[in-house]
Amino acid sequence: MPGPSGARRLSVARRSVTAVNRTDRLYALVEDLRAIAPRRRSARELAKRFEVSVRTIERDITALQESGVPIYAEPGRKGGYAIDKKMSLPPLNFTPAEAVAIAVALSQAGDQPFGRQARSALRKVVAAMPGPEGDLARELARRVQLMRLPDEPGNEIQPLGGEGISRAIEEALLRRRVLRLEYADAKGALTSRDVEPGVFLGGRGGFWYLVAWCRLRDDVRVFRLDRIATAIVTAERCPDRPLEGFTADVPEMVVHGTVLD
């Protein structure tokens, strides 16, 4: 019934349907047709479902067709609109770092429910990435590893250290850049050093480590993240060093690479 201003008052339920904006309606149209494919819906049925006019539905369908959605019309009394059942949504634009983040989260899913399906889902994510992005994700994944003592149960992962430290290491690994660190030894003494990041390593004691070529020591060194006071990504690109050289000398550890394929 009319409200104080004379405007017709809509029920909450009705408003929730009719107030849907066009973008949401276009998406909902596609999902509705996908759900019943290969069957069809007439423009009149769609108009009733979305509480708009038949003409609005026809304009929406035309817009979807022009954007490349494979909707086709079948004329006749029992005709209507249908969508190709094989039609799928465009691949999600995962970045290499996002794909590796998922891989790290799933790295211990093997003995958990749906672990195999989780890894299968990750492979699909990587397969949908453009070629260069997928290659970069695989390379980055090789540099994020987990370690444990043999037969040692998993330990709770400790915090990654000071704010921004892990982010700087991630960026340096992704862009293959030299890191400038301030690092405290077991006694708390700080040293400043430039390092070439090799592997982001997690494991014993629940701590995370950076395995890198230390220019100060002219050798591979392992840096515990909670002892890194500062980490700055420089503009200098790291020279190519064999990945195996960063993990071959880690004693008494079982190293498990993060797998994307």
CYANA upper distance limits for C-alpha pairs under 8 A (distance plus 0.5 A):
  1 MET  CA      8 ARG  CA      6.38
  1 MET  CA      9 ARG  CA      6.60
  2 PRO  CA      6 GLY  CA      5.48
  2 PRO  CA      7 ALA  CA      5.81
  2 PRO  CA      8 ARG  CA      4.97
  2 PRO  CA      9 ARG  CA      6.45
  3 GLY  CA      7 ALA  CA      6.08
  3 GLY  CA      8 ARG  CA      6.70
  3 GLY  CA      9 ARG  CA      6.56
 10 LEU  CA     14 ARG  CA      6.79
 10 LEU  CA     15 ARG  CA      6.51
 11 SER  CA     15 ARG  CA      6.59
 12 VAL  CA     16 SER  CA      6.66
 13 ALA  CA     17 VAL  CA      7.33
 14 ARG  CA     18 THR  CA      6.70
 15 ARG  CA     19 ALA  CA      6.00
 16 SER  CA     20 VAL  CA      7.33
 17 VAL  CA     50 PHE  CA      7.47
 17 VAL  CA     51 GLU  CA      7.84
 18 THR  CA     50 PHE  CA      7.87
 18 THR  CA     51 GLU  CA      6.91
 18 THR  CA     52 VAL  CA      8.19
 20 VAL  CA     24 ASP  CA      6.80
 20 VAL  CA     25 ARG  CA      6.97
 21 ASN  CA     25 ARG  CA      6.81
 22 ARG  CA     26 LEU  CA      6.57
 23 THR  CA     27 TYR  CA      6.87
 24 ASP  CA     28 ALA  CA      6.60
 25 ARG  CA     29 LEU  CA      6.49
 25 ARG  CA     50 PHE  CA      8.22
 26 LEU  CA     30 VAL  CA      6.95
 26 LEU  CA     60 ASP  CA      7.05
 26 LEU  CA     64 LEU  CA      7.87
 27 TYR  CA     31 GLU  CA      6.86
 28 ALA  CA     32 ASP  CA      6.48
 29 LEU  CA     33 LEU  CA      6.74
 30 VAL  CA     34 ARG  CA      6.56
 30 VAL  CA     83 ILE  CA      8.35
 31 GLU  CA     35 ALA  CA      6.57
 32 ASP  CA     36 ILE  CA      7.28
 33 LEU  CA     37 ALA  CA      6.49
 33 LEU  CA     40 ARG  CA      7.78
 33 LEU  CA     41 ARG  CA      7.91
 33 LEU  CA     81 TYR  CA      8.28
 33 LEU  CA     82 ALA  CA      6.66
 33 LEU  CA     83 ILE  CA      6.44
 34 ARG  CA     38 PRO  CA      8.48
 34 ARG  CA     83 ILE  CA      6.70
 34 ARG  CA     84 ASP  CA      8.19
 34 ARG  CA     85 LYS  CA      6.86
 34 ARG  CA     87 MET  CA      8.49
 36 ILE  CA     40 ARG  CA      7.62
 37 ALA  CA     82 ALA  CA      6.87
 37 ALA  CA     83 ILE  CA      6.63
 37 ALA  CA     84 ASP  CA      7.51
 37 ALA  CA     85 LYS  CA      6.06
 38 PRO  CA     82 ALA  CA      6.82
 38 PRO  CA     83 ILE  CA      7.27
 38 PRO  CA     84 ASP  CA      7.48
 38 PRO  CA     85 LYS  CA      6.70
 39 ARG  CA     82 ALA  CA      6.82
 40 ARG  CA     79 GLY  CA      7.49
 40 ARG  CA     80 GLY  CA      5.81
 40 ARG  CA     81 TYR  CA      5.64
 40 ARG  CA     82 ALA  CA      5.17
 41 ARG  CA     45 GLU  CA      6.63
 41 ARG  CA     46 LEU  CA      7.07
 41 ARG  CA     79 GLY  CA      8.14
 41 ARG  CA     80 GLY  CA      5.48
 41 ARG  CA     81 TYR  CA      5.81
 41 ARG  CA     82 ALA  CA      7.29
 42 SER  CA     46 LEU  CA      6.81
 42 SER  CA     79 GLY  CA      7.05
 42 SER  CA     80 GLY  CA      4.48
 42 SER  CA     81 TYR  CA      6.43
 43 ALA  CA     47 ALA  CA      6.48
 43 ALA  CA     54 VAL  CA      6.25
 43 ALA  CA     57 ILE  CA      6.78
 43 ALA  CA     58 GLU  CA      7.32
 43 ALA  CA     80 GLY  CA      7.01
 43 ALA  CA     81 TYR  CA      7.74
 44 ARG  CA     48 LYS  CA      6.72
 44 ARG  CA     54 VAL  CA      6.21
 45 GLU  CA     49 ARG  CA      6.73
 46 LEU  CA     50 PHE  CA      6.67
 46 LEU  CA     54 VAL  CA      8.26
 46 LEU  CA     57 ILE  CA      7.42
 47 ALA  CA     51 GLU  CA      6.05
 47 ALA  CA     52 VAL  CA      5.54
 47 ALA  CA     53 SER  CA      5.96
 47 ALA  CA     54 VAL  CA      5.74
 47 ALA  CA     56 THR  CA      8.22
 47 ALA  CA     57 ILE  CA      6.55
 48 LYS  CA     52 VAL  CA      7.24
 48 LYS  CA     53 SER  CA      8.37
 52 VAL  CA     56 THR  CA      6.86
 52 VAL  CA     57 ILE  CA      7.70
 53 SER  CA     57 ILE  CA      7.05
 54 VAL  CA     58 GLU  CA      6.76
 55 ARG  CA     59 ARG  CA      6.76
 56 THR  CA     60 ASP  CA      6.66
 57 ILE  CA     61 ILE  CA      6.61
 58 GLU  CA     62 THR  CA      6.70
 59 ARG  CA     63 ALA  CA      6.73
 60 ASP  CA     64 LEU  CA      6.78
 61 ILE  CA     65 GLN  CA      6.65
 61 ILE  CA     71 ILE  CA      8.08
 62 THR  CA     66 GLU  CA      6.64
 63 ALA  CA     67 SER  CA      6.82
 64 LEU  CA     68 GLY  CA      7.07
 64 LEU  CA     69 VAL  CA      5.99
 64 LEU  CA     71 ILE  CA      8.12
 65 GLN  CA     69 VAL  CA      5.56
 65 GLN  CA     70 PRO  CA      6.86
 65 GLN  CA     71 ILE  CA      6.56
 69 VAL  CA     87 MET  CA      8.40
 70 PRO  CA     83 ILE  CA      6.28
 70 PRO  CA     84 ASP  CA      6.36
 70 PRO  CA     87 MET  CA      7.54
 71 ILE  CA     81 TYR  CA      7.18
 71 ILE  CA     82 ALA  CA      6.13
 71 ILE  CA     83 ILE  CA      4.89
 71 ILE  CA     84 ASP  CA      7.17
 72 TYR  CA     81 TYR  CA      6.31
 72 TYR  CA     82 ALA  CA      6.11
 72 TYR  CA     83 ILE  CA      6.83
 73 ALA  CA     79 GLY  CA      7.78
 73 ALA  CA     80 GLY  CA      6.10
 73 ALA  CA     81 TYR  CA      5.07
 73 ALA  CA     82 ALA  CA      6.93
 74 GLU  CA     79 GLY  CA      5.22
 74 GLU  CA     80 GLY  CA      5.79
 74 GLU  CA     81 TYR  CA      6.90
 74 GLU  CA     82 ALA  CA      8.33
 75 PRO  CA     79 GLY  CA      5.31
 75 PRO  CA     80 GLY  CA      7.02
 76 GLY  CA     80 GLY  CA      8.40
 83 ILE  CA     87 MET  CA      7.90
 91 PRO  CA    128 ALA  CA      6.24
 91 PRO  CA    129 MET  CA      7.79
 92 LEU  CA    125 VAL  CA      8.30
 92 LEU  CA    128 ALA  CA      8.12
 92 LEU  CA    129 MET  CA      8.42
 93 ASN  CA    129 MET  CA      7.56
 94 PHE  CA     98 GLU  CA      6.41
 94 PHE  CA     99 ALA  CA      6.81
 94 PHE  CA    125 VAL  CA      8.19
 94 PHE  CA    129 MET  CA      7.54
 95 THR  CA     99 ALA  CA      6.82
 95 THR  CA    133 GLU  CA      7.61
 95 THR  CA    137 ALA  CA      8.30
 96 PRO  CA    100 VAL  CA      6.78
 96 PRO  CA    133 GLU  CA      6.57
 96 PRO  CA    134 GLY  CA      7.30
 96 PRO  CA    136 LEU  CA      6.69
 96 PRO  CA    137 ALA  CA      4.68
 96 PRO  CA    138 ARG  CA      8.45
 96 PRO  CA    140 LEU  CA      7.96
 97 ALA  CA    101 ALA  CA      6.60
 97 ALA  CA    137 ALA  CA      7.21
 97 ALA  CA    140 LEU  CA      8.12
 97 ALA  CA    174 LEU  CA      7.99
 98 GLU  CA    102 ILE  CA      6.86
 99 ALA  CA    103 ALA  CA      6.81
 99 ALA  CA    122 LEU  CA      8.15
 99 ALA  CA    125 VAL  CA      7.94
 99 ALA  CA    126 VAL  CA      7.47
 99 ALA  CA    137 ALA  CA      7.10
100 VAL  CA    104 VAL  CA      6.64
100 VAL  CA    137 ALA  CA      6.93
100 VAL  CA    140 LEU  CA      7.65
100 VAL  CA    141 ALA  CA      6.08
100 VAL  CA    258 THR  CA      8.38
100 VAL  CA    260 LEU  CA      8.30
101 ALA  CA    105 ALA  CA      6.84
102 ILE  CA    106 LEU  CA      6.74
102 ILE  CA    122 LEU  CA      7.89
103 ALA  CA    107 SER  CA      6.33
103 ALA  CA    122 LEU  CA      7.56
103 ALA  CA    141 ALA  CA      8.26
103 ALA  CA    258 THR  CA      6.88
103 ALA  CA    259 VAL  CA      7.41
103 ALA  CA    260 LEU  CA      7.19
104 VAL  CA    144 VAL  CA      8.26
104 VAL  CA    258 THR  CA      6.94
106 LEU  CA    115 GLY  CA      8.12
106 LEU  CA    118 ALA  CA      7.51
106 LEU  CA    119 ARG  CA      7.65
107 SER  CA    258 THR  CA      6.88
107 SER  CA    259 VAL  CA      8.24
108 GLN  CA    112 GLN  CA      8.33
109 ALA  CA    113 PRO  CA      8.08
109 ALA  CA    114 PHE  CA      8.13
109 ALA  CA    115 GLY  CA      4.98
109 ALA  CA    116 ARG  CA      8.15
109 ALA  CA    118 ALA  CA      8.02
110 GLY  CA    115 GLY  CA      5.27
110 GLY  CA    116 ARG  CA      7.02
111 ASP  CA    115 GLY  CA      7.14
114 PHE  CA    118 ALA  CA      6.55
115 GLY  CA    119 ARG  CA      6.91
116 ARG  CA    120 SER  CA      6.79
117 GLN  CA    121 ALA  CA      6.65
118 ALA  CA    122 LEU  CA      6.85
119 ARG  CA    123 ARG  CA      6.79
119 ARG  CA    260 LEU  CA      8.45
120 SER  CA    124 LYS  CA      6.94
121 ALA  CA    125 VAL  CA      6.92
122 LEU  CA    126 VAL  CA      6.89
122 LEU  CA    260 LEU  CA      7.43
123 ARG  CA    127 ALA  CA      6.53
123 ARG  CA    260 LEU  CA      6.59
123 ARG  CA    261 ASP  CA      6.28
124 LYS  CA    128 ALA  CA      6.70
125 VAL  CA    129 MET  CA      7.23
126 VAL  CA    134 GLY  CA      6.28
126 VAL  CA    137 ALA  CA      8.34
126 VAL  CA    260 LEU  CA      7.73
127 ALA  CA    134 GLY  CA      7.64
129 MET  CA    133 GLU  CA      6.57
129 MET  CA    134 GLY  CA      5.91
130 PRO  CA    134 GLY  CA      6.57
131 GLY  CA    135 ASP  CA      6.70
132 PRO  CA    136 LEU  CA      6.67
133 GLU  CA    137 ALA  CA      6.65
134 GLY  CA    138 ARG  CA      6.77
135 ASP  CA    139 GLU  CA      6.78
136 LEU  CA    140 LEU  CA      6.57
137 ALA  CA    141 ALA  CA      6.51
138 ARG  CA    142 ARG  CA      6.94
138 ARG  CA    259 VAL  CA      8.35
138 ARG  CA    260 LEU  CA      6.75
139 GLU  CA    143 ARG  CA      7.49
140 LEU  CA    144 VAL  CA      7.40
140 LEU  CA    173 LEU  CA      7.48
140 LEU  CA    174 LEU  CA      6.78
141 ALA  CA    145 GLN  CA      8.27
141 ALA  CA    257 GLY  CA      8.03
141 ALA  CA    258 THR  CA      5.96
141 ALA  CA    259 VAL  CA      7.18
141 ALA  CA    260 LEU  CA      7.56
142 ARG  CA    199 VAL  CA      8.41
142 ARG  CA    257 GLY  CA      6.47
142 ARG  CA    258 THR  CA      6.58
142 ARG  CA    259 VAL  CA      7.86
143 ARG  CA    173 LEU  CA      8.03
143 ARG  CA    198 GLY  CA      6.90
143 ARG  CA    199 VAL  CA      4.95
143 ARG  CA    200 PHE  CA      6.49
143 ARG  CA    243 LEU  CA      8.33
143 ARG  CA    257 GLY  CA      8.18
143 ARG  CA    258 THR  CA      8.41
144 VAL  CA    199 VAL  CA      6.19
144 VAL  CA    200 PHE  CA      5.14
144 VAL  CA    201 LEU  CA      6.60
144 VAL  CA    257 GLY  CA      7.28
144 VAL  CA    258 THR  CA      6.60
145 GLN  CA    199 VAL  CA      7.37
145 GLN  CA    200 PHE  CA      6.58
145 GLN  CA    201 LEU  CA      5.43
145 GLN  CA    202 GLY  CA      6.96
145 GLN  CA    255 VAL  CA      7.28
145 GLN  CA    256 HIS  CA      6.29
145 GLN  CA    257 GLY  CA      5.11
145 GLN  CA    258 THR  CA      6.04
146 LEU  CA    201 LEU  CA      5.91
146 LEU  CA    202 GLY  CA      5.10
146 LEU  CA    203 GLY  CA      6.01
146 LEU  CA    255 VAL  CA      6.32
146 LEU  CA    256 HIS  CA      5.76
146 LEU  CA    257 GLY  CA      7.00
146 LEU  CA    258 THR  CA      8.02
147 MET  CA    201 LEU  CA      7.32
147 MET  CA    202 GLY  CA      6.32
147 MET  CA    203 GLY  CA      4.95
147 MET  CA    204 ARG  CA      7.12
147 MET  CA    253 MET  CA      6.45
147 MET  CA    254 VAL  CA      5.86
147 MET  CA    255 VAL  CA      4.96
147 MET  CA    256 HIS  CA      6.58
148 ARG  CA    152 GLU  CA      6.89
148 ARG  CA    154 GLY  CA      7.89
148 ARG  CA    203 GLY  CA      5.72
148 ARG  CA    204 ARG  CA      5.93
148 ARG  CA    253 MET  CA      6.02
148 ARG  CA    254 VAL  CA      5.84
148 ARG  CA    255 VAL  CA      7.36
149 LEU  CA    204 ARG  CA      7.33
149 LEU  CA    252 GLU  CA      6.65
149 LEU  CA    253 MET  CA      5.47
149 LEU  CA    254 VAL  CA      6.49
150 PRO  CA    252 GLU  CA      8.01
150 PRO  CA    253 MET  CA      7.29
150 PRO  CA    254 VAL  CA      6.70
154 GLY  CA    203 GLY  CA      8.33
155 ASN  CA    203 GLY  CA      7.72
155 ASN  CA    204 ARG  CA      7.55
155 ASN  CA    205 GLY  CA      6.63
155 ASN  CA    206 GLY  CA      5.59
156 GLU  CA    205 GLY  CA      8.07
156 GLU  CA    206 GLY  CA      5.60
157 ILE  CA    202 GLY  CA      8.30
157 ILE  CA    203 GLY  CA      7.99
157 ILE  CA    205 GLY  CA      8.13
157 ILE  CA    206 GLY  CA      4.46
157 ILE  CA    207 PHE  CA      6.45
157 ILE  CA    208 TRP  CA      8.17
158 GLN  CA    205 GLY  CA      8.45
158 GLN  CA    206 GLY  CA      5.62
158 GLN  CA    207 PHE  CA      5.69
158 GLN  CA    208 TRP  CA      7.87
159 PRO  CA    207 PHE  CA      7.96
159 PRO  CA    226 ASP  CA      8.10
160 LEU  CA    165 ILE  CA      8.09
160 LEU  CA    166 SER  CA      6.84
160 LEU  CA    207 PHE  CA      7.93
160 LEU  CA    208 TRP  CA      6.84
160 LEU  CA    225 LEU  CA      6.37
160 LEU  CA    226 ASP  CA      6.75
161 GLY  CA    165 ILE  CA      7.06
161 GLY  CA    166 SER  CA      7.87
161 GLY  CA    225 LEU  CA      5.76
161 GLY  CA    226 ASP  CA      4.45
161 GLY  CA    227 ARG  CA      7.69
161 GLY  CA    228 ILE  CA      7.69
162 GLY  CA    166 SER  CA      8.48
162 GLY  CA    225 LEU  CA      8.43
162 GLY  CA    226 ASP  CA      7.11
162 GLY  CA    228 ILE  CA      7.93
162 GLY  CA    229 ALA  CA      7.36
162 GLY  CA    230 THR  CA      8.32
164 GLY  CA    168 ALA  CA      6.58
164 GLY  CA    231 ALA  CA      8.30
165 ILE  CA    169 ILE  CA      6.91
165 ILE  CA    225 LEU  CA      7.93
165 ILE  CA    228 ILE  CA      7.80
165 ILE  CA    229 ALA  CA      8.49
165 ILE  CA    230 THR  CA      7.09
165 ILE  CA    231 ALA  CA      6.18
166 SER  CA    170 GLU  CA      6.57
166 SER  CA    225 LEU  CA      8.10
167 ARG  CA    171 GLU  CA      6.69
168 ALA  CA    172 ALA  CA      6.60
168 ALA  CA    179 LEU  CA      8.48
168 ALA  CA    231 ALA  CA      6.69
168 ALA  CA    232 ILE  CA      6.92
168 ALA  CA    233 VAL  CA      6.63
169 ILE  CA    173 LEU  CA      6.61
169 ILE  CA    179 LEU  CA      8.03
169 ILE  CA    197 PRO  CA      7.99
169 ILE  CA    200 PHE  CA      8.42
169 ILE  CA    210 LEU  CA      8.41
169 ILE  CA    231 ALA  CA      8.01
169 ILE  CA    233 VAL  CA      8.29
170 GLU  CA    174 LEU  CA      6.55
171 GLU  CA    175 ARG  CA      6.44
171 GLU  CA    176 ARG  CA      8.44
171 GLU  CA    177 ARG  CA      8.41
171 GLU  CA    233 VAL  CA      7.91
172 ALA  CA    176 ARG  CA      5.79
172 ALA  CA    177 ARG  CA      5.19
172 ALA  CA    178 VAL  CA      7.08
172 ALA  CA    179 LEU  CA      7.12
172 ALA  CA    197 PRO  CA      7.43
172 ALA  CA    233 VAL  CA      6.52
173 LEU  CA    177 ARG  CA      7.26
173 LEU  CA    197 PRO  CA      6.69
173 LEU  CA    198 GLY  CA      7.74
173 LEU  CA    199 VAL  CA      8.43
175 ARG  CA    237 ARG  CA      8.35
176 ARG  CA    197 PRO  CA      8.08
176 ARG  CA    237 ARG  CA      6.29
176 ARG  CA    238 CYS  CA      6.04
177 ARG  CA    196 GLU  CA      7.59
177 ARG  CA    197 PRO  CA      8.16
177 ARG  CA    233 VAL  CA      7.04
177 ARG  CA    234 THR  CA      6.80
177 ARG  CA    235 ALA  CA      6.97
177 ARG  CA    236 GLU  CA      6.13
177 ARG  CA    237 ARG  CA      4.95
177 ARG  CA    238 CYS  CA      5.70
178 VAL  CA    194 ASP  CA      7.15
178 VAL  CA    195 VAL  CA      6.28
178 VAL  CA    196 GLU  CA      5.45
178 VAL  CA    197 PRO  CA      7.36
178 VAL  CA    233 VAL  CA      6.78
178 VAL  CA    234 THR  CA      6.09
178 VAL  CA    235 ALA  CA      7.77
178 VAL  CA    236 GLU  CA      6.16
178 VAL  CA    237 ARG  CA      6.58
178 VAL  CA    238 CYS  CA      6.11
179 LEU  CA    194 ASP  CA      6.14
179 LEU  CA    195 VAL  CA      5.80
179 LEU  CA    196 GLU  CA      6.86
179 LEU  CA    197 PRO  CA      7.59
179 LEU  CA    231 ALA  CA      6.92
179 LEU  CA    232 ILE  CA      6.13
179 LEU  CA    233 VAL  CA      5.32
179 LEU  CA    234 THR  CA      6.40
180 ARG  CA    192 SER  CA      7.75
180 ARG  CA    193 ARG  CA      6.34
180 ARG  CA    194 ASP  CA      4.96
180 ARG  CA    195 VAL  CA      6.90
180 ARG  CA    230 THR  CA      8.43
180 ARG  CA    231 ALA  CA      6.13
180 ARG  CA    232 ILE  CA      5.60
180 ARG  CA    233 VAL  CA      6.99
180 ARG  CA    234 THR  CA      7.43
181 LEU  CA    192 SER  CA      6.16
181 LEU  CA    193 ARG  CA      5.92
181 LEU  CA    194 ASP  CA      6.69
181 LEU  CA    195 VAL  CA      7.90
181 LEU  CA    228 ILE  CA      7.29
181 LEU  CA    229 ALA  CA      7.87
181 LEU  CA    230 THR  CA      6.10
181 LEU  CA    231 ALA  CA      5.16
181 LEU  CA    232 ILE  CA      7.11
182 GLU  CA    190 LEU  CA      6.74
182 GLU  CA    191 THR  CA      6.07
182 GLU  CA    192 SER  CA      5.00
182 GLU  CA    193 ARG  CA      7.07
182 GLU  CA    228 ILE  CA      6.47
182 GLU  CA    229 ALA  CA      5.83
182 GLU  CA    230 THR  CA      5.73
182 GLU  CA    231 ALA  CA      7.27
183 TYR  CA    189 ALA  CA      8.41
183 TYR  CA    190 LEU  CA      5.77
183 TYR  CA    191 THR  CA      5.91
183 TYR  CA    192 SER  CA      6.95
183 TYR  CA    193 ARG  CA      8.32
183 TYR  CA    223 PHE  CA      8.25
183 TYR  CA    227 ARG  CA      6.41
183 TYR  CA    228 ILE  CA      5.10
183 TYR  CA    229 ALA  CA      6.30
183 TYR  CA    230 THR  CA      7.97
184 ALA  CA    188 GLY  CA      5.38
184 ALA  CA    189 ALA  CA      5.61
184 ALA  CA    190 LEU  CA      4.85
184 ALA  CA    191 THR  CA      7.06
184 ALA  CA    227 ARG  CA      5.76
184 ALA  CA    228 ILE  CA      6.87
184 ALA  CA    229 ALA  CA      7.60
185 ASP  CA    189 ALA  CA      6.01
185 ASP  CA    190 LEU  CA      7.18
185 ASP  CA    227 ARG  CA      7.63
193 ARG  CA    214 CYS  CA      7.55
193 ARG  CA    215 ARG  CA      7.36
193 ARG  CA    216 LEU  CA      6.32
194 ASP  CA    214 CYS  CA      6.87
194 ASP  CA    215 ARG  CA      6.31
194 ASP  CA    216 LEU  CA      7.50
195 VAL  CA    212 ALA  CA      6.41
195 VAL  CA    213 TRP  CA      5.90
195 VAL  CA    214 CYS  CA      5.03
195 VAL  CA    215 ARG  CA      6.33
196 GLU  CA    212 ALA  CA      5.76
196 GLU  CA    213 TRP  CA      5.43
196 GLU  CA    214 CYS  CA      7.10
196 GLU  CA    215 ARG  CA      8.36
196 GLU  CA    238 CYS  CA      6.42
197 PRO  CA    210 LEU  CA      7.46
197 PRO  CA    211 VAL  CA      6.92
197 PRO  CA    212 ALA  CA      4.84
197 PRO  CA    213 TRP  CA      7.04
198 GLY  CA    210 LEU  CA      7.93
198 GLY  CA    211 VAL  CA      6.08
198 GLY  CA    212 ALA  CA      5.35
198 GLY  CA    213 TRP  CA      7.64
198 GLY  CA    243 LEU  CA      7.23
198 GLY  CA    246 PHE  CA      6.55
199 VAL  CA    210 LEU  CA      6.47
199 VAL  CA    211 VAL  CA      5.58
199 VAL  CA    212 ALA  CA      7.31
199 VAL  CA    243 LEU  CA      8.46
199 VAL  CA    246 PHE  CA      7.29
199 VAL  CA    247 THR  CA      8.37
200 PHE  CA    208 TRP  CA      7.80
200 PHE  CA    209 TYR  CA      6.51
200 PHE  CA    210 LEU  CA      5.39
200 PHE  CA    211 VAL  CA      6.93
201 LEU  CA    208 TRP  CA      6.10
201 LEU  CA    209 TYR  CA      5.38
201 LEU  CA    210 LEU  CA      6.49
201 LEU  CA    211 VAL  CA      7.49
202 GLY  CA    206 GLY  CA      7.36
202 GLY  CA    207 PHE  CA      6.45
202 GLY  CA    208 TRP  CA      4.70
202 GLY  CA    209 TYR  CA      6.50
203 GLY  CA    207 PHE  CA      6.48
203 GLY  CA    208 TRP  CA      7.05
207 PHE  CA    224 ARG  CA      7.60
207 PHE  CA    225 LEU  CA      8.03
208 TRP  CA    224 ARG  CA      6.65
208 TRP  CA    225 LEU  CA      6.35
209 TYR  CA    222 VAL  CA      6.89
209 TYR  CA    223 PHE  CA      5.87
209 TYR  CA    224 ARG  CA      4.93
209 TYR  CA    225 LEU  CA      5.95
210 LEU  CA    222 VAL  CA      6.24
210 LEU  CA    223 PHE  CA      5.54
210 LEU  CA    224 ARG  CA      6.94
210 LEU  CA    225 LEU  CA      7.34
211 VAL  CA    220 VAL  CA      7.46
211 VAL  CA    221 ARG  CA      6.38
211 VAL  CA    222 VAL  CA      5.02
211 VAL  CA    223 PHE  CA      6.83
211 VAL  CA    246 PHE  CA      6.68
211 VAL  CA    247 THR  CA      8.14
212 ALA  CA    220 VAL  CA      6.05
212 ALA  CA    221 ARG  CA      6.16
212 ALA  CA    222 VAL  CA      7.01
212 ALA  CA    223 PHE  CA      8.34
212 ALA  CA    246 PHE  CA      7.24
213 TRP  CA    218 ASP  CA      7.54
213 TRP  CA    219 ASP  CA      6.05
213 TRP  CA    220 VAL  CA      4.82
213 TRP  CA    221 ARG  CA      6.68
213 TRP  CA    246 PHE  CA      8.27
214 CYS  CA    218 ASP  CA      6.07
214 CYS  CA    219 ASP  CA      6.06
214 CYS  CA    220 VAL  CA      6.31
214 CYS  CA    221 ARG  CA      6.56
215 ARG  CA    219 ASP  CA      7.47
220 VAL  CA    245 GLY  CA      8.42
220 VAL  CA    246 PHE  CA      7.00
223 PHE  CA    227 ARG  CA      7.87
223 PHE  CA    228 ILE  CA      7.85
224 ARG  CA    228 ILE  CA      7.40
241 ARG  CA    245 GLY  CA      8.03
242 PRO  CA    246 PHE  CA      8.21
243 LEU  CA    247 THR  CA      8.04
244 GLU  CA    248 ALA  CA      6.39
245 GLY  CA    249 ASP  CA      8.21
247 THR  CA    255 VAL  CA      8.47
